[in-house]
Amino acid sequence: MDPIVLAITGASAIQLGEKSLELLLKKNLNVYLILSKGAYEVSLKERNIQIPIDPIKQELFWRNKLNVQSGNLKCHKWNDISASIASGSFRTKAMVIVPCTMGTLARINSGFSHNLIERCADVHLKEGRDLLICPRESPLNIIHLKNMLSLSEAGAKIIPPIPSWYSNPKSLDDMVNFMVVRLFDAIGENIGEINRWKC
């Protein structure tokens, strides 16, 4: 089973990345996880949660926090450029960056691989594999919009986290769940149950 590369950057709404990881593992999928350096800082500031940097300790942390033992999980440090997923010869199904900062988006667009996340994104673009980018910023300036357009033209899918009201959400978790499930619809993975549009 080719793995899905899941990247979480230091934008607000790390809950979207966490929910993605939870649902992917519950579906017994193979996940290679990368957190940017900023993601650790945002997690501590916004949620008072200190995520271990060491990959082995981090795998155990996520298993315990999410209470999920299914699926395969491999964690990588943001600067591990020698990781298998940094090479195009290593097969993957797709890469999803959720949430994605404007800095990360800009560096991917320019081809500047500052860390493992950006290198993996570059690999997915050059290999013609699915790259989903979930940008988290508002309002968007013209530079943001041009970067998104350029990446879309290069083959990436730009999928902002937009909640729905037709699904009749009862809680914030319902909204997060909906946005994450819809995100993975874009690569043909049905990772959870949601109230879909009905005529």
PEFEN-V581578 format. One record per pair of residues at least 4 apart in sequence whose ideal C-beta (glycine too) atoms are under 7 Angstrom apart, sorted by the first residue. I is the first residue (numbers start at 1). GAP is how many residues later the second one is. D is the distance in whole Angstrom. If there is no record, write none. Layout:
I|GAP|D + I|GAP|D
//
This chain:
1|29|5 + 2|89|5 + 2|90|5 + 2|91|4 + 3|27|4 + 3|28|6 + 3|29|5 + 3|89|5 + 3|90|7 + 4|20|6 + 4|25|6 + 4|26|7 + 4|27|6 + 4|88|7 + 4|89|5 + 4|90|5 + 4|92|7 + 5|27|5 + 5|80|6 + 5|87|6 + 5|90|4 + 5|115|5 + 6|11|7 + 6|14|6 + 6|15|6 + 6|18|7 + 6|25|5 + 6|27|5 + 6|90|5 + 7|27|5 + 7|88|7 + 7|90|4 + 7|110|4 + 7|113|7 + 8|6|6 + 8|9|3 + 8|27|5 + 8|31|5 + 8|90|7 + 9|27|4 + 9|29|6 + 9|30|6 + 9|88|6 + 9|90|6 + 9|91|6 + 9|92|5 + 9|95|5 + 9|108|7 + 10|26|5 + 10|28|2 + 10|29|5 + 10|31|6 + 10|32|5 + 10|91|6 + 11|88|4 + 11|89|6 + 11|90|5 + 11|125|4 + 12|30|7 + 12|34|7 + 12|124|6 + 13|86|5 + 13|123|5 + 13|148|7 + 14|4|6 + 14|25|6 + 14|28|6 + 14|29|6 + 14|85|7 + 15|4|6 + 15|161|6 + 16|4|6 + 16|82|5 + 16|83|5 + 16|118|7 + 16|145|6 + 16|160|6 + 16|163|6 + 16|164|6 + 17|4|7 + 17|81|5 + 17|82|6 + 18|4|6 + 19|4|6 + 19|157|5 + 19|158|6 + 19|161|5 + 20|4|6 + 20|76|7 + 20|78|6 + 20|160|5 + 21|4|6 + 21|10|6 + 21|12|6 + 21|41|6 + 21|45|7 + 22|4|6 + 22|44|5 + 22|46|6 + 23|4|6 + 23|157|6 + 23|168|4 + 23|169|5 + 24|5|5 + 24|7|5 + 24|47|6 + 24|167|6 + 25|4|7 + 25|6|6 + 25|41|7 + 25|43|4 + 25|45|6 + 25|46|3 + 25|48|6 + 26|42|6 + 26|44|6 + 27|44|7 + 27|164|5 + 28|42|5 + 28|43|5 + 29|42|5 + 30|41|7 + 30|42|4 + 31|40|6 + 31|41|7 + 31|42|5 + 32|42|5 + 32|44|7 + 32|53|5 + 33|40|6 + 33|42|5 + 33|43|7 + 34|42|5 + 34|44|6 + 34|82|5 + 34|83|5 + 35|4|4 + 35|5|6 + 35|16|7 + 35|43|7 + 36|42|5 + 36|68|7 + 36|79|7 + 36|81|6 + 37|41|5 + 38|4|6 + 38|63|7 + 39|4|6 + 40|4|7 + 40|11|6 + 40|13|7 + 41|4|6 + 42|4|6 + 43|4|6 + 43|6|5 + 43|8|5 + 44|4|7 + 44|5|7 + 44|6|6 + 51|7|6 + 51|10|6 + 52|5|4 + 52|6|5 + 52|9|5 + 53|5|7 + 53|24|6 + 54|4|6 + 55|4|7 + 55|20|4 + 55|21|6 + 55|22|6 + 56|4|7 + 57|4|6 + 58|4|6 + 58|17|4 + 59|4|6 + 59|14|5 + 59|16|5 + 60|4|6 + 61|4|6 + 62|4|6 + 62|11|6 + 63|5|7 + 63|6|6 + 76|4|5 + 76|7|5 + 76|40|6 + 78|37|5 + 78|38|6 + 78|39|6 + 79|36|6 + 79|37|7 + 80|36|5 + 81|5|5 + 81|35|6 + 81|38|6 + 82|4|7 + 83|33|6 + 84|6|4 + 85|5|6 + 85|7|6 + 85|35|5 + 86|30|6 + 86|33|5 + 86|34|6 + 86|37|7 + 88|35|5 + 88|38|6 + 88|39|5 + 92|37|6 + 93|94|7 + 94|35|6 + 94|36|4 + 94|38|7 + 94|93|5 + 95|25|6 + 95|26|6 + 95|29|5 + 95|36|5 + 96|36|5 + 96|87|7 + 97|7|7 + 97|20|7 + 97|24|7 + 97|36|5 + 97|37|6 + 98|36|4 + 98|85|6 + 99|35|6 + 99|37|4 + 99|62|7 + 100|4|5 + 100|5|6 + 100|33|5 + 100|34|6 + 100|35|5 + 100|36|7 + 101|4|7 + 102|4|6 + 102|33|7 + 102|35|5 + 102|42|5 + 103|4|6 + 104|4|6 + 104|13|6 + 104|14|7 + 105|4|6 + 105|28|6 + 105|30|6 + 105|42|5 + 105|43|7 + 105|46|7 + 106|4|6 + 106|41|5 + 107|5|5 + 107|7|5 + 107|11|5 + 108|10|5 + 108|13|4 + 108|14|7 + 108|43|7 + 109|38|4 + 109|41|5 + 109|42|5 + 111|11|6 + 112|6|7 + 113|5|4 + 113|6|4 + 113|9|5 + 114|4|5 + 116|4|6 + 117|4|6 + 118|4|6 + 119|4|6 + 120|4|6 + 121|4|7 + 121|10|6 + 122|4|6 + 123|4|6 + 124|5|4 + 124|6|7 + 124|7|4 + 125|6|6 + 125|29|5 + 125|30|6 + 125|31|7 + 128|27|7 + 130|57|5 + 131|24|7 + 131|25|4 + 131|26|7 + 132|25|5 + 132|27|6 + 132|51|6 + 132|54|6 + 132|55|7 + 133|18|7 + 133|23|5 + 133|25|5 + 134|25|5 + 134|26|7 + 134|27|6 + 134|49|6 + 135|13|7 + 135|23|7 + 135|25|6 + 136|25|7 + 137|7|6 + 140|4|4 + 140|5|5 + 142|4|6 + 143|4|6 + 144|4|6 + 145|4|6 + 146|4|6 + 147|4|6 + 148|4|6 + 148|10|5 + 149|4|6 + 150|4|6 + 151|5|4 + 151|7|7 + 152|4|6 + 152|6|5 + 157|29|5 + 159|24|5 + 159|27|6 + 161|18|5 + 162|17|7 + 163|6|7 + 163|12|4 + 163|15|6 + 163|16|6 + 164|14|6 + 166|31|6 + 167|11|5 + 167|27|6 + 167|28|4 + 168|27|6 + 169|5|4 + 169|6|5 + 169|9|7 + 170|4|5 + 172|4|6 + 173|4|6 + 174|4|6 + 175|4|6 + 176|4|6 + 177|4|6 + 177|15|6 + 177|17|7 + 178|4|6 + 178|16|5 + 179|4|6 + 180|4|7 + 181|4|7 + 181|10|6 + 181|11|4 + 181|13|5 + 184|5|4 + 184|7|5
//
